[in-house]
Amino acid sequence: MAKKSAARRKEQSAFDDEKYEGVRMSATFEYNELSLSRSAEQLAPRLKNSLLFLNVASLLALVAAAIILPDLTALLIALFVVAVGAMYVYHNWNAMMVRYARSTTLDPASYQGSVHVAVCDDALHLADEGGTDDRYDYSDLRVVYPTGEFLVAGFGKKRYVYVPRSALSEGRFRELVRILDEHCK
């Protein structure tokens, strides 16, 4: 009898979905610094666009005020400070979001080894090889940020779940996005 090669041996999972009720699907993946950076890009995307609008509006107001009211130096300085501040925040947005993400459940230091997400009828369960097992009820779900590569679901109080598309088949990933969109407030 021929031995199976290492590639053909089925890997034993350290995670047991039987402890959860109503499991629809599950995924196991590695979560690291790249995952943190990618997920941080999706946090508050509308706010970044608002900063761009604020920056352009303050620059236009600065130019208009300089032409119409050249005597009001204090107003010109205030508009200049707002414009520079908005520009600084806009250009450093990604670093600021990564810093924020490190203070949430997206921080890779919170996990040991592989991460396992079980999608159930009433909640998402997130577990790692270190024994962490967190429950994220759909009633707490606030936002879902899906992309072609991954999704980030926000549950309020700095609680987020990251799921890469590569951990699921295309159909199951679309189903996960649909499930989360249905439960999002």
N, CA, C and O of each residue as an XYZ file, in Angstrom:
740
protein
N       0.839     -1.164      0.000
C       0.000      0.000      0.000
C       0.894      1.241      0.000
O       1.789      1.370      0.835
N       0.648      2.135     -0.926
C       1.475      3.324     -1.065
C       1.095      4.358     -0.012
O      -0.071      4.529      0.343
N       2.142      5.046      0.476
C       1.901      6.114      1.445
C       1.433      7.360      0.718
O       1.828      7.621     -0.418
N       0.584      8.126      1.393
C       0.146      9.391      0.820
C       1.249     10.421      1.021
O       1.912     10.449      2.058
N       1.430     11.249      0.029
C       2.437     12.303      0.162
C       1.952     13.343      1.165
O       0.771     13.387      1.511
N       2.872     14.169      1.621
C       2.540     15.191      2.614
C       1.474     16.149      2.088
O       0.640     16.646      2.844
N       1.515     16.397      0.787
C       0.546     17.321      0.202
C      -0.860     16.714      0.163
O      -1.854     17.440      0.165
N      -0.936     15.389      0.130
C      -2.234     14.739      0.017
C      -2.850     14.395      1.362
O      -4.039     14.087      1.437
N      -2.071     14.441      2.407
C      -2.638     14.159      3.715
C      -3.582     15.265      4.109
O      -3.287     16.446      3.926
N      -4.702     14.886      4.642
C      -5.663     15.894      5.072
C      -5.187     16.469      6.399
O      -4.908     15.742      7.352
N      -5.104     17.776      6.432
C      -4.650     18.461      7.639
C      -5.764     18.443      8.679
O      -6.914     18.758      8.371
N      -5.427     18.080      9.888
C      -6.397     18.077     10.979
C      -6.583     19.491     11.483
O      -5.612     20.183     11.788
N      -7.823     19.917     11.572
C      -8.112     21.269     12.012
C      -8.092     21.340     13.535
O      -8.559     20.431     14.221
N      -7.550     22.423     14.041
C      -7.517     22.638     15.490
C      -8.837     23.214     15.976
O      -9.016     23.410     17.178
N      -9.762     23.489     15.069
C     -11.014     24.136     15.419
C     -12.180     23.175     15.209
O     -12.212     22.422     14.235
N     -13.133     23.211     16.135
C     -14.284     22.318     16.093
C     -15.554     23.154     15.937
O     -15.946     23.875     16.854
N     -16.191     23.053     14.772
C     -17.418     23.804     14.531
C     -18.628     23.190     15.224
O     -19.680     23.825     15.299
N     -18.502     21.988     15.722
C     -19.637     21.331     16.367
C     -20.035     21.991     17.679
O     -21.144     21.768     18.165
N     -19.159     22.793     18.259
C     -19.511     23.464     19.509
C     -20.406     24.674     19.285
O     -20.939     25.235     20.243
N     -20.578     25.084     18.024
C     -21.448     26.195     17.690
C     -22.771     25.662     17.154
O     -22.827     24.581     16.568
N     -23.828     26.429     17.360
C     -25.152     26.016     16.917
C     -25.511     26.706     15.605
O     -25.337     27.919     15.478
N     -26.007     25.954     14.634
C     -26.458     26.519     13.368
C     -25.355     27.050     12.480
O     -25.491     28.137     11.917
N     -24.262     26.313     12.338
C     -23.137     26.766     11.518
C     -23.516     26.704     10.041
O     -23.926     25.659      9.536
N     -23.375     27.823      9.368
C     -23.632     27.899      7.930
C     -22.369     27.664      7.120
O     -22.392     26.990      6.090
N     -21.262     28.231      7.600
C     -19.968     28.060      6.940
C     -18.876     28.458      7.912
O     -19.136     29.109      8.923
N     -17.669     28.070      7.603
C     -16.529     28.470      8.432
C     -15.304     28.624      7.553
O     -15.234     28.094      6.444
N     -14.342     29.362      8.077
C     -13.105     29.622      7.337
C     -11.955     29.733      8.323
O     -12.107     30.285      9.412
N     -10.810     29.207      7.934
C      -9.600     29.311      8.734
C      -8.538     29.993      7.875
O      -8.363     29.663      6.702
N      -7.837     30.947      8.475
C      -6.845     31.710      7.715
C      -5.794     32.267      8.659
O      -5.964     32.274      9.879
N      -4.703     32.734      8.065
C      -3.634     33.393      8.814
C      -3.928     34.886      8.849
O      -4.233     35.487      7.819
N      -3.836     35.479     10.020
C      -4.056     36.920     10.161
C      -2.737     37.536     10.599
O      -2.152     37.128     11.603
N      -2.266     38.539      9.826
C      -0.949     39.119     10.091
C      -0.958     40.627      9.853
O      -2.024     41.229      9.721
N       0.205     41.226      9.797
C       0.324     42.671      9.618
C      -0.253     43.146      8.281
O      -0.853     44.219      8.214
N      -0.077     42.364      7.229
C      -0.646     42.725      5.935
C      -2.169     42.746      6.023
O      -2.809     43.643      5.475
N      -2.746     41.776      6.701
C      -4.195     41.744      6.890
C      -4.664     42.959      7.668
O      -5.695     43.549      7.345
N      -3.910     43.336      8.692
C      -4.248     44.528      9.475
C      -4.233     45.766      8.587
O      -5.161     46.573      8.635
N      -3.204     45.920      7.789
C      -3.081     47.080      6.914
C      -4.227     47.135      5.904
O      -4.798     48.198      5.663
N      -4.554     45.997      5.324
C      -5.629     45.948      4.339
C      -6.977     46.238      4.975
O      -7.795     46.949      4.392
N      -7.219     45.699      6.162
C      -8.503     45.943      6.823
C      -8.612     47.383      7.291
O      -9.704     47.951      7.273
N      -7.507     47.988      7.708
C      -7.528     49.383      8.157
C      -7.898     50.325      7.018
O      -8.485     51.381      7.255
N      -7.561     49.953      5.779
C      -7.915     50.773      4.623
C      -9.423     50.927      4.479
O      -9.896     51.924      3.933
N     -10.177     49.953      4.962
C     -11.625     49.965      4.786
C     -12.377     50.640      5.923
O     -13.590     50.830      5.827
N     -11.693     51.002      6.984
C     -12.368     51.634      8.106
C     -12.686     53.086      7.779
O     -11.788     53.847      7.419
N     -13.923     53.472      7.895
C     -14.400     54.846      7.674
C     -13.997     55.404      6.315
O     -13.367     56.461      6.264
N     -14.333     54.740      5.211
C     -13.932     55.256      3.899
C     -14.625     56.570      3.535
O     -14.046     57.388      2.820
N     -15.858     56.786      4.015
C     -16.566     58.032      3.699
C     -15.928     59.226      4.402
O     -15.955     60.343      3.886
N     -15.361     58.990      5.570
C     -14.728     60.079      6.303
C     -13.507     60.611      5.557
O     -13.242     61.812      5.578
N     -12.771     59.728      4.904
C     -11.611     60.168      4.122
C     -12.065     61.050      2.959
O     -11.426     62.059      2.659
N     -13.163     60.673      2.307
C     -13.684     61.500      1.221
C     -14.184     62.846      1.743
O     -14.048     63.866      1.067
N     -14.755     62.847      2.934
C     -15.202     64.105      3.544
C     -14.019     65.021      3.841
O     -14.121     66.240      3.698
N     -12.900     64.436      4.252
C     -11.701     65.239      4.497
C     -11.194     65.890      3.215
O     -10.737     67.033      3.230
N     -11.275     65.166      2.118
C     -10.859     65.731      0.837
C     -11.764     66.918      0.474
O     -11.283     67.961      0.031
N     -13.071     66.747      0.667
C     -14.003     67.844      0.398
C     -13.704     69.040      1.299
O     -13.699     70.179      0.831
N     -13.452     68.792      2.597
C     -13.126     69.867      3.532
C     -11.858     70.597      3.102
O     -11.783     71.823      3.181
N     -10.875     69.848      2.652
C      -9.612     70.435      2.209
C      -9.831     71.355      1.006
O      -9.357     72.491      0.997
N     -10.540     70.870      0.006
C     -10.787     71.673     -1.197
C     -11.637     72.897     -0.852
O     -11.352     74.001     -1.316
N     -12.682     72.704     -0.039
C     -13.562     73.827      0.328
C     -12.802     74.888      1.121
O     -12.994     76.084      0.901
N     -11.942     74.457      2.040
C     -11.205     75.449      2.827
C     -10.184     76.197      1.970
O      -9.951     77.385      2.193
N      -9.578     75.531      1.006
C      -8.651     76.223      0.102
C      -9.385     77.226     -0.787
O      -8.895     78.330     -1.021
N     -10.557     76.836     -1.277
C     -11.354     77.761     -2.086
C     -11.817     78.956     -1.249
O     -11.799     80.092     -1.724
N     -12.230     78.701     -0.008
C     -12.646     79.798      0.879
C     -11.462     80.706      1.189
O     -11.617     81.924      1.279
N     -10.287     80.120      1.351
C      -9.088     80.918      1.606
C      -8.791     81.854      0.435
O      -8.516     83.036      0.640
N      -8.847     81.339     -0.770
C      -8.589     82.154     -1.961
C      -9.659     83.234     -2.099
O      -9.344     84.391     -2.379
N     -10.920     82.859     -1.905
C     -12.011     83.837     -2.019
C     -11.884     84.927     -0.957
O     -12.076     86.108     -1.248
N     -11.560     84.528      0.275
C     -11.411     85.518      1.350
C     -10.218     86.424      1.096
O     -10.273     87.612      1.414
N      -9.146     85.894      0.533
C      -7.959     86.717      0.242
C      -8.264     87.756     -0.832
O      -7.717     88.858     -0.806
N      -9.132     87.409     -1.773
C      -9.481     88.343     -2.844
C     -10.497     89.377     -2.355
O     -10.365     90.574     -2.613
N     -11.520     88.880     -1.637
C     -12.616     89.768     -1.231
C     -12.276     90.581      0.019
O     -12.553     91.780      0.071
N     -11.690     89.949      1.005
C     -11.405     90.598      2.286
C      -9.916     90.518      2.628
O      -9.553     89.809      3.566
N      -9.069     91.197      1.925
C      -7.631     91.074      2.181
C      -7.202     91.656      3.531
O      -6.095     91.379      3.994
N      -8.064     92.459      4.169
C      -7.711     93.094      5.445
C      -7.841     92.146      6.635
O      -7.214     92.372      7.670
N      -8.630     91.109      6.507
C      -8.893     90.220      7.645
C      -7.829     89.116      7.725
O      -8.060     87.985      7.297
N      -6.713     89.450      8.258
C      -5.597     88.517      8.360
C      -5.933     87.333      9.257
O      -5.532     86.207      8.963
N      -6.658     87.566     10.339
C      -7.018     86.485     11.267
C      -7.863     85.423     10.571
O      -7.657     84.229     10.789
N      -8.809     85.846      9.739
C      -9.643     84.902      8.987
C      -8.804     84.115      7.995
O      -8.979     82.906      7.847
N      -7.901     84.794      7.324
C      -7.034     84.111      6.358
C      -6.140     83.080      7.046
O      -5.938     81.978      6.534
N      -5.615     83.446      8.195
C      -4.768     82.502      8.944
C      -5.585     81.298      9.404
O      -5.118     80.163      9.315
N      -6.804     81.538      9.896
C      -7.666     80.440     10.350
C      -8.003     79.494      9.200
O      -7.946     78.275      9.364
N      -8.352     80.042      8.046
C      -8.653     79.200      6.881
C      -7.413     78.435      6.414
O      -7.512     77.284      5.989
N      -6.267     79.066      6.494
C      -5.013     78.393      6.125
C      -4.734     77.217      7.068
O      -4.355     76.137      6.616
N      -4.920     77.427      8.377
C      -4.694     76.362      9.361
C      -5.654     75.195      9.126
O      -5.244     74.037      9.205
N      -6.920     75.485      8.839
C      -7.890     74.422      8.553
C      -7.480     73.647      7.310
O      -7.537     72.418      7.299
N      -7.067     74.359      6.261
C      -6.662     73.707      5.013
C      -5.441     72.813      5.216
O      -5.410     71.679      4.740
N      -4.439     73.327      5.923
C      -3.226     72.537      6.166
C      -3.534     71.339      7.062
O      -3.024     70.243      6.830
N      -4.360     71.543      8.078
C      -4.735     70.437      8.968
C      -5.489     69.349      8.223
O      -5.203     68.167      8.408
N      -6.440     69.721      7.392
C      -7.197     68.735      6.604
C      -6.285     68.014      5.620
O      -6.440     66.813      5.398
N      -5.333     68.739      5.027
C      -4.390     68.123      4.094
C      -3.491     67.110      4.809
O      -3.238     66.018      4.301
N      -3.018     67.490      5.989
C      -2.167     66.590      6.767
C      -2.907     65.301      7.125
O      -2.377     64.204      6.948
N      -4.127     65.440      7.627
C      -4.912     64.259      8.010
C      -5.212     63.397      6.792
O      -5.106     62.173      6.863
N      -5.586     64.015      5.675
C      -5.892     63.266      4.456
C      -4.687     62.465      3.970
O      -4.834     61.302      3.594
N      -3.508     63.064      3.972
C      -2.317     62.375      3.467
C      -1.768     61.334      4.441
O      -1.034     60.436      4.026
N      -2.103     61.435      5.706
C      -1.653     60.455      6.698
C      -2.791     59.538      7.147
O      -2.692     58.887      8.187
N      -3.853     59.486      6.378
C      -5.048     58.736      6.749
C      -4.746     57.257      6.986
O      -5.188     56.693      7.986
N      -4.002     56.625      6.083
C      -3.738     55.187      6.220
C      -2.967     54.879      7.499
O      -3.299     53.920      8.195
N      -1.958     55.661      7.819
C      -1.192     55.432      9.053
C      -2.073     55.638     10.280
O      -1.960     54.907     11.265
N      -2.941     56.630     10.215
C      -3.841     56.880     11.346
C      -4.840     55.739     11.512
O      -5.165     55.359     12.637
N      -5.328     55.191     10.404
C      -6.286     54.081     10.480
C      -5.609     52.801     10.977
O      -6.221     52.025     11.711
N      -4.358     52.575     10.586
C      -3.632     51.411     11.106
C      -3.426     51.558     12.614
O      -3.575     50.591     13.361
N      -3.085     52.759     13.056
C      -2.922     53.016     14.490
C      -4.246     52.769     15.232
O      -4.259     52.171     16.308
N      -5.349     53.233     14.647
C      -6.659     52.984     15.250
C      -6.979     51.490     15.263
O      -7.462     50.964     16.266
N      -6.709     50.805     14.145
C      -7.017     49.373     14.046
C      -6.243     48.565     15.088
O      -6.728     47.531     15.547
N      -5.061     49.017     15.461
C      -4.289     48.321     16.495
C      -4.963     48.401     17.867
O      -4.677     47.589     18.746
N      -5.848     49.369     18.051
C      -6.561     49.484     19.324
C      -7.894     48.736     19.308
O      -8.674     48.835     20.256
N      -8.156     47.985     18.234
C      -9.402     47.237     18.098
C      -9.107     45.743     18.075
O      -7.976     45.316     18.310
N     -10.131     44.961     17.789
C      -9.954     43.515     17.676
C      -9.242     43.118     16.388
O      -9.002     41.931     16.164
N      -8.904     44.075     15.544
C      -8.151     43.788     14.325
C      -6.649     43.663     14.570
O      -5.911     43.284     13.661
N      -6.190     43.970     15.767
C      -4.763     43.912     16.080
C      -4.269     42.465     16.004
O      -4.780     41.606     16.722
N      -3.279     42.181     15.140
C      -2.788     40.805     15.017
C      -2.151     40.271     16.298
O      -2.056     39.056     16.473
N      -1.715     41.148     17.189
C      -1.128     40.688     18.447
C      -2.177     40.025     19.349
O      -1.829     39.338     20.309
N      -3.455     40.234     19.036
C      -4.533     39.633     19.831
C      -4.703     38.153     19.528
O      -5.360     37.439     20.285
N      -4.123     37.685     18.437
C      -4.355     36.311     17.991
C      -3.075     35.494     18.043
O      -1.976     36.003     17.824
N      -3.250     34.222     18.336
C      -2.132     33.281     18.341
C      -2.395     32.233     17.272
O      -3.388     31.510     17.350
N      -1.537     32.142     16.292
C      -1.688     31.146     15.234
C      -2.801     31.498     14.266
O      -3.124     32.668     14.060
N      -3.373     30.476     13.684
C      -4.443     30.658     12.707
C      -5.706     31.191     13.364
O      -5.946     30.988     14.555
N      -6.503     31.877     12.561
C      -7.779     32.426     13.024
C      -8.885     31.658     12.321
O      -8.784     31.349     11.134
N      -9.943     31.353     13.065
C     -11.071     30.586     12.535
C     -12.348     31.383     12.758
O     -12.627     31.818     13.875
N     -13.122     31.575     11.695
C     -14.405     32.261     11.785
C     -15.500     31.265     11.442
O     -15.476     30.643     10.379
N     -16.467     31.117     12.353
C     -17.632     30.275     12.117
C     -18.841     31.190     11.967
O     -19.154     31.977     12.860
N     -19.510     31.078     10.835
C     -20.688     31.887     10.550
C     -21.906     31.058     10.928
O     -22.179     30.023     10.320
N     -22.632     31.522     11.934
C     -23.796     30.795     12.434
C     -25.074     31.572     12.117
O     -25.022     32.661     11.545
N     -26.208     31.009     12.489
C     -27.491     31.648     12.224
C     -27.662     32.959     12.969
O     -28.319     33.870     12.466
N     -27.087     33.074     14.156
C     -27.329     34.252     14.991
C     -26.080     35.071     15.304
O     -26.189     36.154     15.879
N     -24.893     34.577     14.936
C     -23.662     35.279     15.298
C     -22.480     34.760     14.489
O     -22.546     33.707     13.854
N     -21.393     35.534     14.532
C     -20.088     35.085     14.042
C     -19.268     34.692     15.258
O     -19.323     35.362     16.289
N     -18.517     33.620     15.145
C     -17.623     33.192     16.219
C     -16.203     33.244     15.680
O     -15.910     32.706     14.612
N     -15.328     33.898     16.430
C     -13.942     34.058     16.030
C     -13.071     33.351     17.061
O     -13.150     33.646     18.253
N     -12.249     32.429     16.607
C     -11.392     31.673     17.514
C      -9.976     31.653     16.953
O      -9.763     31.824     15.753
N      -9.007     31.441     17.851
C      -7.627     31.272     17.409
C      -7.043     30.042     18.092
O      -7.684     29.428     18.945
N      -5.830     29.695     17.711
C      -5.191     28.495     18.253
C      -4.810     28.658     19.721
O      -4.547     27.667     20.403
N      -4.778     29.883     20.211
C      -4.437     30.137     21.610
C      -5.614     29.947     22.561
O      -5.455     30.072     23.775
N      -6.785     29.649     22.023
C      -7.939     29.402     22.878
C      -8.943     30.539     22.945
O      -9.991     30.405     23.578
N      -8.635     31.656     22.301
C      -9.584     32.768     22.272
C     -10.811     32.351     21.480
O     -10.691     31.778     20.397
N     -11.984     32.637     22.014
C     -13.235     32.322     21.325
C     -14.213     33.454     21.594
O     -14.815     33.523     22.666
N     -14.372     34.349     20.608
C     -15.232     35.518     20.762
C     -16.499     35.347     19.938
O     -16.492     34.772     18.850
N     -17.588     35.866     20.496
C     -18.885     35.816     19.821
C     -19.269     37.238     19.398
O     -19.178     38.178     20.188
N     -19.696     37.380     18.144
C     -20.129     38.657     17.596
C     -21.577     38.492     17.124
O     -21.823     37.959     16.042
N     -22.529     38.949     17.936
C     -23.948     38.825     17.600
C     -24.307     39.719     16.431
O     -23.797     40.834     16.317
N     -25.191     39.231     15.555
C     -25.644     40.032     14.427
C     -26.410     41.268     14.896
O     -26.454     42.270     14.182
N     -27.006     41.213     16.073
C     -27.736     42.380     16.585
C     -26.794     43.554     16.854
O     -27.243     44.699     16.910
N     -25.495     43.288     17.021
C     -24.500     44.340     17.246
C     -23.839     44.822     15.954
O     -23.070     45.783     15.974
N     -24.134     44.163     14.835
C     -23.492     44.484     13.558
C     -23.880     45.891     13.109
O     -25.065     46.210     13.009
N     -22.878     46.731     12.838
C     -23.111     48.120     12.442
C     -22.772     48.382     10.975
O     -23.545     49.030     10.270
N     -21.633     47.890     10.511
C     -21.194     48.151      9.139
C     -20.548     46.902      8.541
O     -19.988     46.063      9.246
N     -20.649     46.813      7.217
C     -19.974     45.755      6.475
C     -19.254     46.428      5.318
O     -19.876     47.120      4.512
N     -17.941     46.226      5.232
C     -17.127     46.797      4.168
C     -16.569     45.658      3.317
O     -15.471     45.174      3.592
N     -17.304     45.219      2.285
C     -16.767     44.151      1.436
C     -15.942     44.718      0.281
O     -16.263     45.777     -0.259
N     -14.898     44.017     -0.085
C     -14.123     44.321     -1.287
C     -14.016     43.021     -2.068
O     -14.582     42.010     -1.650
N     -13.320     43.020     -3.166
C     -13.115     41.802     -3.936
C     -12.157     40.831     -3.261
O     -12.129     39.651     -3.610
N     -11.373     41.309     -2.302
C     -10.350     40.492     -1.654
C     -10.695     40.067     -0.227
O     -10.206     39.039      0.241
N     -11.519     40.830      0.463
C     -11.827     40.540      1.864
C     -13.042     41.338      2.291
O     -13.565     42.151      1.529
N     -13.491     41.099      3.523
C     -14.522     41.947      4.095
C     -14.169     42.251      5.539
O     -13.517     41.459      6.220
N     -14.610     43.402      5.985
C     -14.456     43.812      7.375
C     -15.859     44.136      7.880
O     -16.567     44.953      7.291
N     -16.250     43.490      8.967
C     -17.555     43.742      9.575
C     -17.332     44.405     10.927
O     -16.549     43.919     11.743
N     -18.023     45.517     11.159
C     -17.889     46.264     12.408
C     -19.073     46.016     13.322
O     -20.227     46.121     12.905
N     -18.783     45.687     14.565
C     -19.817     45.356     15.539
C     -19.920     46.376     16.664
O     -20.530     46.089     17.694
N     -19.342     47.550     16.495
C     -19.392     48.582     17.529
C     -18.368     48.318     18.623
O     -17.862     47.204     18.759
N     -18.068     49.351     19.399
C     -17.129     49.265     20.526
C     -15.777     48.685     20.118
O     -15.203     47.861     20.830
N     -15.278     49.127     18.962
C     -13.973     48.696     18.445
C     -13.881     47.188     18.228
O     -12.815     46.597     18.402
N     -14.993     46.569     17.850
C     -15.023     45.135     17.578
C     -15.247     44.918     16.088
O     -16.292     45.279     15.547
N     -14.249     44.322     15.428
C     -14.304     44.083     13.998
C     -13.924     42.633     13.708
O     -13.200     41.995     14.473
N     -14.436     42.130     12.576
C     -14.065     40.808     12.094
C     -13.587     40.961     10.654
O     -14.256     41.578      9.824
N     -12.424     40.392     10.374
C     -11.825     40.402      9.041
C     -11.916     38.989      8.485
O     -11.554     38.026      9.161
N     -12.406     38.863      7.239
C     -12.453     37.553      6.580
C     -11.921     37.729      5.162
O     -12.503     38.475      4.375
N     -10.814     37.047      4.823
C     -10.283     37.160      3.457
C     -11.090     36.313      2.481
O     -11.611     35.260      2.850
N     -11.194     36.769      1.245
C     -11.910     36.025      0.222
C     -11.237     34.692     -0.062
O     -11.902     33.713     -0.401
N      -9.931     34.656      0.075
C      -9.184     33.434     -0.237
C      -9.480     32.287      0.730
O      -9.171     31.135      0.426
N     -10.067     32.579      1.878
C     -10.384     31.518      2.845
C     -11.685     30.796      2.501
O     -11.980     29.747      3.073
N     -12.457     31.344      1.582
C     -13.742     30.779      1.189
C     -13.803     30.626     -0.326
O     -13.026     31.247     -1.052
N     -14.721     29.806     -0.794
C     -14.965     29.760     -2.232
C     -15.703     31.039     -2.621
O     -16.222     31.750     -1.760
N     -15.747     31.322     -3.900
C     -16.397     32.547     -4.373
C     -17.867     32.592     -3.955
O     -18.348     33.622     -3.483
N     -18.572     31.488     -4.124
C     -19.989     31.427     -3.754
C     -20.210     31.605     -2.260
O     -21.132     32.306     -1.844
N     -19.369     30.975     -1.456
C     -19.517     31.109      0.002
C     -19.152     32.515      0.458
O     -19.751     33.030      1.403
N     -18.185     33.141     -0.191
C     -17.840     34.514      0.170
C     -19.012     35.451     -0.139
O     -19.348     36.305      0.682
N     -19.632     35.301     -1.306
C     -20.805     36.120     -1.645
C     -21.951     35.858     -0.675
O     -22.673     36.779     -0.294
N     -22.114     34.615     -0.284
C     -23.158     34.267      0.688
C     -22.878     34.935      2.036
O     -23.804     35.418      2.687
N     -21.627     34.965      2.454
C     -21.258     35.627      3.707
C     -21.562     37.123      3.636
O     -22.102     37.689      4.586
N     -21.225     37.759      2.535
C     -21.520     39.190      2.376
C     -23.033     39.410      2.411
O     -23.503     40.371      3.020
N     -23.792     38.533      1.767
C     -25.255     38.649      1.766
C     -25.817     38.499      3.174
O     -26.677     39.278      3.584
N     -25.341     37.511      3.912
C     -25.803     37.281      5.291
C     -25.537     38.506      6.149
O     -26.414     38.965      6.881
N     -24.328     39.031      6.055
C     -23.976     40.191      6.871
C     -24.746     41.436      6.450
O     -25.149     42.227      7.303
N     -24.960     41.625      5.141
C     -25.731     42.775      4.674
C     -27.175     42.714      5.178
O     -27.765     43.741      5.514
N     -27.736     41.508      5.229
C     -29.106     41.339      5.736
C     -29.227     41.740      7.202
O     -30.243     42.304      7.609
N     -28.206     41.456      7.988
C     -28.255     41.721      9.427
C     -27.725     43.096      9.815
O     -27.840     43.493     10.974
N     -27.146     43.832      8.863
C     -26.569     45.135      9.177
C     -27.671     46.151      9.422
O     -28.659     46.200      8.690
N     -27.493     46.967     10.465
C     -28.503     47.973     10.824
C     -28.409     49.188      9.948
O     -29.185     50.130     10.114
